[in-house]
């Protein structure tokens, strides 16, 4: 197996492209590859290539783009995971696993019971960290696409944006979001298994924080989302996303 690197500038056979700093450090300092070594590169936008190391030094690394390769197919449904930010480094694992599952984008959320504010996320450069994790996960799982980690936003803003999308697309007749809730949250809750098996073009699945949703959030979310549950057991917030994505993609025959 050839080592695989993210090379955003890779577009055409014959080009010599500079690797980003983190990727160059991995090539030079960790794997200790030399000039002439065969590698694989992907640009994060769906293109995959064979490559040959053209430069490997402490100042950086360059790769010559060779022939293109068939990339791993992406999911037919563009799923955005909107995840309430969790404590500690739990969000790191969620980003890693969601990319591995094939999501198209990740939307970090700040909810009423999230224990970190938007401003603190910005000061801690958390979005940049999560984007690096998305690159690493794409490398590991073989995807040629790196999902975007979007700017963190409040749950209120996110649900309003979903409702706007539904109005624009279908005059308000469809709800593009799926809000994961407890089975007793509302009379309108349905099982994930009761969703239509015909896959949509795109969907957003929304997972809450450790403390769960407030009643006001569920009411607000129900205007833009379908309320769905994964059964009678209470699942940990850091496990919910991967379980929900697995159930959803299985329902849509993506797994």
VENFEN-V406256 format. One record per backbone hydrogen bond with DSSP energy under -0.5 kcal/mol. NH is the residue of the N-H (numbers start at 1). CO is the residue of the C=O. E is the energy in kcal/mol with one decimal. If there is no record, write none. Layout:
nh: {NH/NH}
co: {CO/CO}
e: {E/E}
This chain:
nh: {5/7/7/10/14/15/17/17/19/20/24/25/26/27/28/29/30/30/31/33/36/37/39/40/41/42/43/44/46/48/49/50/51/52/53/54/55/57/60/62/63/64/65/65/66/69/72/78/78/79/80/80/81/81/82/82/83/83/84/85/90/92/93/94/95/96/97/98/99/100/101/102/102/103/104/105/106/107/108/108/109/110/111/114/121/122/123/124/125/126/129/130/131/132/133/134/135/136/137/138/139/140/141/142/143/146/147/148/150/150/153/155/158/159/160/161/162/163/164/165/166/167/168/169/170/171/172/173/176/177/178/179/180/180/181/185/189/190/192/194/195/199/203/204/205/206/207/212/218/219/220/221/222/223/223/224/225/226/228/228/229/235/239/240/241/243/244/245/246/247/248/249/250/251/252/253/254/255}
co: {40/5/42/7/65/12/15/63/61/6/20/21/22/23/24/25/25/26/26/27/53/34/51/3/49/5/47/144/144/69/41/67/39/64/37/62/62/60/57/55/17/52/15/63/50/48/142/76/201/77/78/203/79/105/80/205/81/107/207/109/87/89/89/90/91/92/93/94/95/96/97/98/99/98/79/79/148/81/106/150/83/153/109/111/117/118/119/120/122/121/125/126/127/128/129/130/131/132/133/134/135/136/137/138/138/44/145/104/106/148/108/110/154/155/156/157/158/159/160/161/162/163/164/165/166/167/166/170/174/224/204/226/178/206/228/182/186/227/229/191/192/197/78/176/80/178/82/209/214/215/216/217/218/219/220/221/221/177/179/226/190/233/236/236/237/239/240/241/242/243/244/245/246/247/248/250/249/249}
e: {-2.2/-0.6/-2.9/-2.2/-3.3/-1.7/-0.6/-2.8/-2.7/-0.6/-2.9/-2.6/-1.8/-2.3/-2.8/-2.3/-1.2/-0.5/-2.7/-2.4/-2.8/-2.1/-2.6/-2.8/-2.5/-1.9/-2.0/-0.7/-2.3/-0.6/-3.1/-2.8/-2.4/-1.7/-2.6/-2.6/-1.7/-2.4/-1.6/-1.6/-2.5/-3.2/-3.4/-0.5/-2.8/-2.8/-0.7/-0.5/-2.5/-1.2/-0.5/-2.6/-0.5/-2.4/-0.7/-2.8/-0.8/-1.4/-2.6/-2.7/-1.6/-0.7/-1.0/-1.7/-2.5/-2.3/-2.6/-2.7/-2.1/-1.8/-1.9/-0.9/-0.8/-2.0/-2.9/-1.2/-2.4/-3.2/-0.6/-0.5/-2.5/-1.8/-0.5/-1.1/-1.9/-2.0/-2.4/-2.0/-1.3/-2.1/-1.7/-2.8/-2.3/-1.8/-2.0/-2.1/-1.9/-2.4/-2.5/-2.2/-2.3/-2.1/-2.5/-1.2/-0.9/-2.2/-0.7/-0.9/-2.8/-0.7/-1.8/-1.9/-2.2/-2.7/-2.0/-2.1/-2.0/-2.0/-2.1/-2.1/-2.1/-2.2/-2.4/-2.3/-2.6/-1.8/-1.3/-1.6/-0.6/-1.1/-2.9/-2.7/-0.6/-2.6/-2.6/-1.9/-1.2/-2.4/-2.0/-1.7/-1.3/-0.5/-1.9/-1.9/-2.5/-3.2/-2.6/-1.5/-2.1/-2.3/-2.5/-3.2/-2.0/-0.5/-1.1/-1.6/-1.7/-2.7/-2.5/-0.6/-2.0/-0.6/-1.1/-1.6/-0.7/-1.8/-3.0/-2.7/-2.0/-2.4/-2.7/-2.8/-1.9/-2.3/-1.8/-1.6/-3.8/-0.7}
